[in-house]
Amino acid sequence: MGSARLYLAVAARGFRRYASYRAATAAGVFTNTVFGLILVYTYLALWDERPDLGGYDQAQAVTYVWLGQCLFAALALQGGGVETELMERIRTGEIAVDLYRPADLQLWWLAGDLGRAAFQLLGRGVVPFLVGGLFFPTALPTRFDTWVWFAVALLLAALVSFGIRYLVALSVFWLLDGTGVSQVMMILGVFFSGMVLPLNVFPGGFGEVARALPWAAQLQVPADVLMGETAVAGAFAFQAMWAVLLLAAGRLVQSAATRRVVVQGG
């Protein structure tokens, strides 16, 4: 119980920390709304030419766009979560302080990231999503249980997202600089999460591979759960599998890294 309270406090601190950046949040809301408008009109033109592309109708395609803008910052699809700070702490050697805390390193940063994600979802993601629902035809569910399943899918998506970014951050133990790996993560995260186009539109073997990668669990799977385009049990199993694998891999890499800590500067 004491440990649970500790990590809840860390999550709450993460929420309050990001809530303090009001100007940045307002700018993020504006940016996501504008990009959402650009993508919506692009998607409408594309779906005019190719109706039912990827198995979606126009309303579903529009819903997908606004969901992507809603989750973009919450799931750190382009990076920018707690891994940025963790990379810097590894580089400077301040990670030694974290290792001396009476808390599990991975759970500590996971709790902080969940707090960050919760604020970004509520503070930055809800407004663009509501704008989309008010001014464009959408395919939002009317059943309450669908929203419950969607919430579960979002939690699993957050775990997968953290699992990917935690591994990227731990690479700095060996690379000593996370700039390059962060850029690679940004490109892979935006494309293979389905942020550019739904992964359902990619044909053949490439599409099958893209939909099997962990990034698909962050946006494509929650979107399909929300719009009733996938079996809930299968979607949860896919997300849970990647969450467990990534977090377990992070645990193994963390163990290897902390046995031989090398930080820039000696």
N, C-alpha and C positions, 0 to 999 in steps of 0.2 A: 504494500500500500504506500509505503514511503517513497519507493522508486517511482510508482505511478504518479504520485503528486509532484515529484521532481520534474518528470518529463512533461507533465501538464503545465507546470510553471514555465518551463522552457518554451513550450509551444505558445503559451499566452504572451510571453515576452517577445517572441518573434512576431506575433500579431500586432502588439502595441508598437513595436519598433517600426514596422512598415507603415502603420497607421499615422505615424508622425510626419511622413513625407507627403503632406497634403498637396503641394504644388505639383510634385511629380505624379501623384495619383491622378489629379485633374488632367494633366498633360497626357497621361496614359489613356484615360477615358476618351479624350478627344481624338488621339491618334488611332486607337482601335476602332472608333466609330467611323472615322474617315476611311481607313483602310477597308473596313467592312463594306462601306458604300461602294468603293471602287471594285472590290471583289464581287459584290452582289450583281452589279450591272455587267461585269465580265461574265459571270456565271449565267445570267439571264440570256445574254447573247449566245453563249455556247450551247445552252440547253434549247434555245430556239432552233438551232441548227441540228442538234442531236438530242431529241426528246428521249427521256428515260436513259440517258447516259449513266453508266455505272449502276443501273437499277433504281436511280432516283428520278422523281419528277421535279418540276421546277420549285415547288414549295419545299421539298426536302433539300434540294441544293441550296436554297436560300437559308434554310434552317442550319445547314451544315456550316455555311459561311459565318453566321453570327455566333454559333457555338464555338467555332475556332477562335474568333476574336475574344469571346468570353473566357476561354481557357488558356489563351496564349501566354499571359503573364503568370497565371496561377500554376500552370504546369511547367513554366520556364522552358517552353519548347525551343527557344533560341538561346537558352542559358540565362544566366543572371540571377540564379537562386543562391542558396547559401554556399554552393560550391565555390563561388567567386571569393568569398571571404576565407573559406577553408584552404584554397590554393595559396592565398597570400600568407596565411599563418604557417603553412608548411614551408613555403619559400623562405620566410624570415626566421623560422625556428620557434615561433610563438606556439606552435603545435605542442611543444613540450608542456606548456601550462595545461592544455586540454588533456594530455595523457596523465597528468597528476590529479585530475579531478576524480572524486569518488563516484564516477558515472561512466557508463559505457559510451565510448567515443561515437560509434555509429548511431546509437539511439539518441544521443544528445543532438547531433546534427539533423537527424531525421525529425525529431520533435520540433526543432527550430524551423525546419523547412515546411512542415505541415502548418505551423502557425503563419508563416509567410504566405503559403498557398491559400489559406483560408481568407486572409485579408485581401489578397489580390483578386480572389474570386468575387468577394462581396464588394470591395471598394472600387475595383477597376473593371471587372467582367460583367457585372449585372446590368449596368446602364447600357452598354452597346447591345447586349442581348435583348433588352426591353425595347430599345429603339428599333431593332430589326423586327421584333414582333408587332410593333405598332404600325409600321409604315410599309411592310412587305408581307406577302402571303407566306405563311410558315406552316410546318407540319408538326406542331407541338402536340403531345399526347393529352388526352382528356382523362385518362385513368390515373388515379392516385398511385397505385402500385408501380406503374411505369416510372414515375418520378422517384420512388423509393429505390428501384433497381438502378436508375440513373445515378443516384447519389452514391450507391455502393460502387458502381463503375468508376465514378470520379475518385473515390478513395483509393481504389486499386490502381488507377492511372497515376495518382500522386506518388504511390509507392514505387511504381515502375520508373517514373520520372526521376525520383530521388536516387534509385538504384543505379541508373545510368550515370547521373551527374556525380555521384559519390565515387564511382570507379574512375571517372575522368579526373576528379580532384586528387585522388590518391596517386595518380600517375606522376604528380609533381614530386613525390618522394624520390623518384628516379630521374625525371626530366629536369627538375629544378626550376622550370618555367612553364606555366600552363597556357601561354598564348596560343601556340600552334594547335594543341589538342582542343582548346576551347573553340577555335575557329572550325575545326573538323566537326566537333559536336554540334555547333550551330547549323552547319549545312545539312548534316545528316538528320538532325532533329526536325528542322523545318520541312524538309522534303519527305522523309519517310514516316512522319507522323500524319501526313495527309493535309498539312497546312496549306500547301500550294494547290493541290487538287485531291479530291477523295481518292483513296487507294483503290476503291472499287472500279475506277475508270481505267486502270492499267491492265492491259490484256496479257494473256499467256503466262509463261513462266515467270517473267519479271513481276507481274502483278501478284502471283502466288508467293514469291519470295518477299516482296514488300509487305504483304499482309501477314506474313509469318514472323517478321522482325519485331523486336520489343517496342519500337516507336509506334507501331500500329495500336498498341494498347492504350496510348495516351489520348488520341483524338478520334481515330476511326471507330474504334470499338465503342466508346461512350456515345458517339453520335448514332451508331446503329442501334444501340440499346434504347436511346431516347426516342428514336423514330420507329422502333419495332421492326427493324430490318435484320435482326439476328436473334438466335436463341439465347436467352439470358444465361442459362447454365453453361453453355459453351463459351460465351463471352467471358464470364467470370473465371472459368477454368483457364482460359488463355491468359488473362491478365494475372491471375494468381500464380500461374506457372512462372511467368517472367519475373514477377515480383520476388518470388522465393529464390529463383536462380540468381538474379542480380544482387539481392541483398546477401545471399550466401557467398557469392563471388567477392562482394565488397568486404565481407568478414574475413575471407581468406587473404585477400590482398592487404587489408589492414594489418593482419597478424604478421605477414611477411615484412611489411614496411616498418612496423614499430619495433621489430627485432634488430633492424639495422637502419637507424635514422640518419639520413644524410641531408643537411640543409645548406643552402647557398651561403658561402662565407665561412664554412667550416663548422 
